[in-house]
Amino acid sequence: MRHDWVFDVLSDLLTYATQNGLPRLASKVSETIDEARSEIAAAGDAPDEPPKPPTKGRRMH
């Protein structure tokens, strides 16, 4: 899909925020991932399952 790169970038930013103790940024990025998923799906360009945001803790994707 042509939008996959957006989810890659947002996922990397979410990982960075989570690993560096930036919980408000992580929360906003998680919201942004959800919004991007919704908006892209509404446009008829649903991506192949973008990565889910980590629930908590430090994880790499």
MARTORMI-987471 format. One record per atom (N, C-alpha, C): residue number from 1; x, y, z; atom name; residue in one letter. Coordinates in Angstrom, 3 decimals, always signed. Example, Ala and Ser with C-alpha at 12.3 -4.5 7.8 and 13.67 -1.06 7.14 Angstrom:
% MARTORMI-987471
seq/east/north/up/atom/type
1/+13.190/-5.690/+7.800/N/A
1/+12.300/-4.500/+7.800/CA/A
1/+13.200/-3.300/+7.800/C/A
2/+12.850/-2.250/+7.080/N/S
2/+13.670/-1.060/+7.140/CA/S
2/+12.900/+0.030/+7.870/C/S
END
This chain:
% MARTORMI-987471
seq/east/north/up/atom/type
1/+0.827/-1.189/+0.000/N/M
1/+0.000/+0.000/+0.000/CA/M
1/+0.869/+1.248/+0.000/C/M
2/+0.344/+2.268/-0.529/N/R
2/+1.119/+3.500/-0.622/CA/R
2/+1.216/+4.247/+0.702/C/R
3/+0.395/+3.904/+1.697/N/H
3/+0.418/+4.591/+2.987/CA/H
3/+1.218/+3.845/+4.057/C/H
4/+1.741/+2.693/+3.725/N/D
4/+2.446/+1.891/+4.728/CA/D
4/+3.583/+2.658/+5.390/C/D
5/+4.272/+3.484/+4.658/N/W
5/+5.404/+4.217/+5.219/CA/W
5/+4.975/+5.127/+6.365/C/W
6/+3.744/+5.644/+6.317/N/V
6/+3.253/+6.515/+7.386/CA/V
6/+3.193/+5.737/+8.693/C/V
7/+2.700/+4.516/+8.625/N/F
7/+2.609/+3.692/+9.826/CA/F
7/+3.987/+3.276/+10.323/C/F
8/+4.921/+3.079/+9.421/N/D
8/+6.299/+2.772/+9.836/CA/D
8/+6.892/+3.941/+10.626/C/D
9/+6.718/+5.152/+10.124/N/V
9/+7.259/+6.340/+10.789/CA/V
9/+6.587/+6.542/+12.147/C/V
10/+5.261/+6.460/+12.172/N/L
10/+4.546/+6.651/+13.434/CA/L
10/+4.899/+5.568/+14.446/C/L
11/+5.057/+4.348/+13.984/N/S
11/+5.447/+3.262/+14.874/CA/S
11/+6.831/+3.505/+15.470/C/S
12/+7.754/+3.983/+14.651/N/D
12/+9.094/+4.309/+15.151/CA/D
12/+9.033/+5.426/+16.183/C/D
13/+8.217/+6.440/+15.933/N/L
13/+8.075/+7.544/+16.876/CA/L
13/+7.435/+7.059/+18.178/C/L
14/+6.465/+6.184/+18.078/N/L
14/+5.825/+5.623/+19.265/CA/L
14/+6.829/+4.826/+20.095/C/L
15/+7.641/+4.032/+19.435/N/T
15/+8.675/+3.266/+20.135/CA/T
15/+9.654/+4.201/+20.830/C/T
16/+10.081/+5.239/+20.137/N/Y
16/+11.010/+6.216/+20.719/CA/Y
16/+10.405/+6.860/+21.962/C/Y
17/+9.173/+7.324/+21.844/N/A
17/+8.520/+7.994/+22.967/CA/A
17/+8.377/+7.047/+24.154/C/A
18/+7.984/+5.816/+23.891/N/T
18/+7.809/+4.835/+24.957/CA/T
18/+9.131/+4.519/+25.647/C/T
19/+10.176/+4.343/+24.879/N/Q
19/+11.478/+3.969/+25.434/CA/Q
19/+12.190/+5.125/+26.129/C/Q
20/+11.759/+6.340/+25.856/N/N
20/+12.445/+7.495/+26.421/CA/N
20/+11.599/+8.269/+27.424/C/N
21/+10.616/+7.590/+27.997/N/G
21/+9.834/+8.180/+29.064/CA/G
21/+9.020/+9.393/+28.668/C/G
22/+8.428/+9.351/+27.483/N/L
22/+7.599/+10.446/+26.992/CA/L
22/+6.153/+9.947/+26.831/C/L
23/+5.478/+9.698/+27.942/N/P
23/+4.154/+9.067/+27.867/CA/P
23/+3.082/+9.912/+27.181/C/P
24/+3.133/+11.231/+27.331/N/R
24/+2.124/+12.066/+26.644/CA/R
24/+2.326/+12.022/+25.144/C/R
25/+3.580/+12.061/+24.713/N/L
25/+3.854/+11.953/+23.277/CA/L
25/+3.421/+10.582/+22.770/C/L
26/+3.733/+9.534/+23.521/N/A
26/+3.339/+8.179/+23.121/CA/A
26/+1.821/+8.091/+22.969/C/A
27/+1.097/+8.697/+23.893/N/S
27/-0.359/+8.679/+23.830/CA/S
27/-0.864/+9.400/+22.581/C/S
28/-0.296/+10.561/+22.292/N/K
28/-0.715/+11.325/+21.111/CA/K
28/-0.381/+10.591/+19.816/C/K
29/+0.784/+9.945/+19.785/N/V
29/+1.163/+9.190/+18.584/CA/V
29/+0.222/+7.995/+18.400/C/V
30/-0.126/+7.350/+19.508/N/S
30/-1.070/+6.242/+19.436/CA/S
30/-2.413/+6.712/+18.876/C/S
31/-2.882/+7.865/+19.347/N/E
31/-4.122/+8.449/+18.812/CA/E
31/-3.973/+8.752/+17.321/C/E
32/-2.801/+9.238/+16.939/N/T
32/-2.548/+9.584/+15.541/CA/T
32/-2.567/+8.339/+14.667/C/T
33/-2.014/+7.247/+15.165/N/I
33/-2.045/+5.978/+14.414/CA/I
33/-3.491/+5.550/+14.198/C/I
34/-4.300/+5.631/+15.260/N/D
34/-5.711/+5.258/+15.134/CA/D
34/-6.429/+6.156/+14.133/C/D
35/-6.160/+7.451/+14.209/N/E
35/-6.800/+8.398/+13.287/CA/E
35/-6.373/+8.138/+11.841/C/E
36/-5.087/+7.885/+11.645/N/A
36/-4.592/+7.597/+10.291/CA/A
36/-5.243/+6.328/+9.748/C/A
37/-5.332/+5.308/+10.583/N/R
37/-5.961/+4.054/+10.168/CA/R
37/-7.405/+4.310/+9.739/C/R
38/-8.130/+5.081/+10.553/N/S
38/-9.528/+5.380/+10.271/CA/S
38/-9.691/+6.206/+8.995/C/S
39/-8.884/+7.248/+8.884/N/E
39/-9.011/+8.138/+7.726/CA/E
39/-8.621/+7.441/+6.426/C/E
40/-7.580/+6.653/+6.473/N/I
40/-7.140/+5.931/+5.272/CA/I
40/-8.186/+4.889/+4.879/C/I
41/-8.760/+4.215/+5.874/N/A
41/-9.814/+3.235/+5.586/CA/A
41/-11.032/+3.925/+4.969/C/A
42/-11.393/+5.092/+5.487/N/A
42/-12.542/+5.832/+4.959/CA/A
42/-12.305/+6.275/+3.519/C/A
43/-11.041/+6.501/+3.183/N/A
43/-10.704/+6.908/+1.822/CA/A
43/-10.651/+5.713/+0.876/C/A
44/-10.855/+4.510/+1.428/N/G
44/-10.832/+3.307/+0.600/CA/G
44/-9.453/+2.747/+0.374/C/G
45/-8.488/+3.191/+1.158/N/D
45/-7.107/+2.725/+1.034/CA/D
45/-6.647/+2.040/+2.307/C/D
46/-7.441/+1.149/+2.838/N/A
46/-7.092/+0.496/+4.100/CA/A
46/-5.752/-0.220/+3.988/C/A
47/-4.830/+0.045/+4.907/N/P
47/-3.537/-0.638/+4.887/CA/P
47/-3.664/-2.064/+5.393/C/P
48/-2.682/-2.878/+5.093/N/D
48/-2.615/-4.215/+5.662/CA/D
48/-2.213/-4.057/+7.115/C/D
49/-3.135/-4.302/+8.023/N/E
49/-2.899/-4.254/+9.452/CA/E
49/-1.656/-3.491/+9.873/C/E
50/-1.771/-2.189/+10.099/N/P
50/-0.618/-1.445/+10.607/CA/P
50/-0.269/-1.917/+12.004/C/P
51/+0.970/-1.678/+12.445/N/P
51/+1.366/-2.178/+13.759/CA/P
51/+0.524/-1.551/+14.854/C/P
52/+0.192/-2.370/+15.835/N/K
52/-0.550/-1.884/+16.992/CA/K
52/+0.424/-1.197/+17.941/C/K
53/-0.006/-0.133/+18.596/N/P
53/+0.885/+0.528/+19.547/CA/P
53/+1.144/-0.367/+20.748/C/P
54/+2.330/-0.255/+21.351/N/P
54/+2.607/-1.073/+22.521/CA/P
54/+1.677/-0.674/+23.661/C/P
55/+1.283/-1.648/+24.452/N/T
55/+0.383/-1.358/+25.551/CA/T
55/+1.127/-0.695/+26.702/C/T
56/+2.294/-1.166/+27.019/N/K
56/+3.129/-0.513/+28.027/CA/K
56/+4.500/-1.166/+28.011/C/K
57/+5.422/-0.567/+28.705/N/G
57/+6.763/-1.118/+28.765/CA/G
57/+7.594/-0.746/+27.568/C/G
58/+8.753/-1.302/+27.516/N/R
58/+9.685/-0.984/+26.444/CA/R
58/+9.806/-2.165/+25.509/C/R
59/+9.305/-1.958/+24.299/N/R
59/+9.374/-3.010/+23.284/CA/R
59/+9.852/-2.413/+21.995/C/R
60/+10.545/-3.198/+21.248/N/M
60/+10.901/-2.808/+19.881/CA/M
60/+9.952/-3.550/+18.974/C/M
61/+9.680/-2.990/+17.818/N/H
61/+8.790/-3.671/+16.865/CA/H
61/+9.605/-4.364/+15.819/C/H
END
